[in-house]
Amino acid sequence: MSFLQNIFQNDPAIAFSKILIFIFFFLVVSVAASFFYDYKKNLINLNKIKSCEIALKDLIEAFRSIENICNEQKKILDEYKYILERHNQEISRLGDSLNKDSNITLAIKMANEGKSVDEISSATGMSSDEIEPIMKYHGK
């Protein structure tokens, strides 16, 4: 307490102005230090943001390349699907052709044996319109 009394006893106005100047300089230094600290933190955060942006750009590029690969694979799979459908159609056509040929052969054989149109139709599954020409040329 005696220190404070000594400061104010000599000349209180000068002492008060010195205290105000000291507080002012302390506040200026504190504000400058906080600005400097914020500046350093902002630089660190800016570097982190830049590295995140670079990583994000790399990820975008990787996803685009994966997308291109997937699109190419989709095109290839579509081609294979088309080829498979064509093969299934061809197999069905050949099966129908073979079945129809065997039915026609059976119908001719039955017509040569003298079977009726109804008997041939029930055995082969062919319509009577298909059997009648066979009966004309091959029937007895």
Phi, psi and omega in degrees: 000327181294329178297314180294324179292322179294323181295316185275343182285322182297294177210103185297328181291316179293318180297317179296320179293323177295319179295318178297319178295318179299314178297319179299311179295323177297317179293319179297315179295319179297316179295317179297318179296319179292322175297317179297317178298316177297320179298314179296317179297320178296321177297316179297315179295323178297318177297320178295319179296318179297318179293324176294321178297318179296316179297321179295318178297320177296319178295318178299317179297319179296317179294324178294319178293321176296321178297317179297318179297317179296321178296319178296317179296323179296318178298317180296316179295323177296320177297315179297321179297317179298314180298317180297318177297319178296320179294319177298319178296319181293319178296317178297318180297316180294321178296316178297318180296316180295316180296319181293318179297318180292325176294318179295317179299316178296320180296319179296316180299316180292325178294322178294330179280350177091020179288158181276169180298319181294320179294317179294319181296318180290328181282323185258339183081009179275157179281162181294332177295327178282331185279326184303315177297326178295320180296324181294319185270330187242353183282160179266000000 
